[in-house]
């Protein structure tokens, strides 16, 4: 699995390396396609004690889908038609 150059996404909350408040995840192609990244939730990301906040969880899933599209050579955004 090769690292992906995030290029202009350096300020991204999830994958940007220049966002001081960001998560700084590195997404790679997963086995059999898709995307994967590893993240250990910090205490400030809890919704309830010991439980990751649902909004952050969905942010992570949204980013993973976007990276899966990018790794497949597609351009995608989350939108409503």
C-alpha positions as a Markdown table, in Angstrom:
| # | Residue | x | y | z |
|---|---|---|---|---|
| 1 | Unk | 0.0 | 0.0 | 0.0 |
| 2 | Unk | 1.5 | 3.3 | -1.0 |
| 3 | Unk | 1.1 | 6.7 | 0.8 |
| 4 | Unk | -1.0 | 9.2 | -1.1 |
| 5 | Unk | 0.3 | 12.8 | -1.6 |
| 6 | Unk | -2.5 | 15.0 | -0.2 |
| 7 | Unk | -1.2 | 18.0 | -2.2 |
| 8 | Unk | -3.5 | 20.9 | -1.7 |
| 9 | Unk | -5.3 | 19.3 | 1.2 |
| 10 | Unk | -2.8 | 20.4 | 3.9 |
| 11 | Unk | -5.4 | 22.4 | 5.8 |
| 12 | Unk | -8.0 | 19.6 | 5.9 |
| 13 | Unk | -9.3 | 18.9 | 9.4 |
| 14 | Unk | -9.0 | 15.1 | 8.9 |
| 15 | Unk | -6.0 | 14.6 | 6.6 |
| 16 | Unk | -4.1 | 17.9 | 6.5 |
| 17 | Unk | -0.7 | 18.1 | 8.0 |
| 18 | Unk | -0.8 | 21.9 | 8.5 |
| 19 | Unk | -4.1 | 22.1 | 10.5 |
| 20 | Unk | -3.0 | 22.5 | 14.2 |
| 21 | Unk | -6.5 | 21.3 | 15.4 |
| 22 | Unk | -6.7 | 18.5 | 12.8 |
| 23 | Unk | -6.5 | 14.8 | 13.1 |
| 24 | Unk | -3.6 | 14.4 | 10.6 |
| 25 | Unk | -4.7 | 11.0 | 9.3 |
| 26 | Unk | -2.8 | 9.4 | 6.4 |
| 27 | Unk | -5.1 | 7.4 | 4.1 |
| 28 | Unk | -3.8 | 4.5 | 2.0 |
| 29 | Unk | -5.4 | 2.1 | -0.3 |
| 30 | Unk | -6.8 | -0.8 | 1.6 |
| 31 | Unk | -6.5 | -4.4 | 0.7 |
| 32 | Unk | -8.8 | -5.1 | -2.2 |
| 33 | Unk | -9.4 | -1.3 | -2.8 |
| 34 | Unk | -11.1 | 1.3 | -0.8 |
| 35 | Unk | -9.1 | 3.4 | 1.8 |
| 36 | Unk | -7.9 | 2.9 | 5.3 |
| 37 | Unk | -6.3 | 5.0 | 8.0 |
| 38 | Unk | -5.6 | 4.4 | 11.7 |
| 39 | Unk | -6.8 | 6.7 | 14.4 |
| 40 | Unk | -6.9 | 6.5 | 18.2 |
| 41 | Unk | -9.6 | 8.8 | 19.5 |
| 42 | Unk | -8.4 | 11.4 | 22.0 |
| 43 | Unk | -10.3 | 12.1 | 25.2 |
| 44 | Unk | -11.5 | 15.5 | 23.9 |
| 45 | Unk | -13.3 | 13.6 | 21.0 |
| 46 | Unk | -15.7 | 11.8 | 23.4 |
| 47 | Unk | -19.4 | 12.2 | 23.2 |
| 48 | Unk | -19.9 | 10.3 | 26.4 |
| 49 | Unk | -17.1 | 9.0 | 28.6 |
| 50 | Unk | -15.2 | 6.3 | 26.6 |
| 51 | Unk | -17.4 | 6.8 | 23.5 |
| 52 | Unk | -16.3 | 8.7 | 20.4 |
| 53 | Unk | -18.6 | 11.5 | 19.4 |
| 54 | Unk | -20.9 | 10.5 | 16.6 |
| 55 | Unk | -20.2 | 13.7 | 14.6 |
| 56 | Unk | -16.5 | 12.9 | 14.6 |
| 57 | Unk | -17.2 | 9.3 | 13.6 |
| 58 | Unk | -19.2 | 10.4 | 10.6 |
| 59 | Unk | -16.5 | 12.9 | 9.7 |
| 60 | Unk | -14.0 | 10.0 | 9.6 |
| 61 | Unk | -16.4 | 7.9 | 7.5 |
| 62 | Unk | -17.0 | 10.8 | 5.1 |
| 63 | Unk | -13.3 | 11.3 | 4.7 |
| 64 | Unk | -12.6 | 7.6 | 4.1 |
| 65 | Unk | -15.2 | 7.5 | 1.3 |
| 66 | Unk | -13.7 | 10.6 | -0.3 |
| 67 | Unk | -10.2 | 9.0 | -0.2 |
| 68 | Unk | -11.6 | 5.7 | -1.6 |
| 69 | Unk | -13.0 | 7.7 | -4.5 |
| 70 | Unk | -9.7 | 9.5 | -5.0 |
| 71 | Unk | -7.7 | 6.4 | -4.8 |
| 72 | Unk | -10.0 | 4.9 | -7.5 |
| 73 | Unk | -9.3 | 7.9 | -9.8 |
| 74 | Unk | -12.7 | 9.5 | -9.2 |
| 75 | Unk | -13.6 | 13.0 | -8.2 |
| 76 | Unk | -16.4 | 13.0 | -5.6 |
| 77 | Unk | -17.9 | 15.3 | -3.1 |
| 78 | Unk | -20.6 | 14.9 | -0.5 |
| 79 | Unk | -23.7 | 16.7 | -1.8 |
| 80 | Unk | -27.4 | 16.7 | -2.2 |
| 81 | Unk | -28.9 | 16.8 | -5.7 |
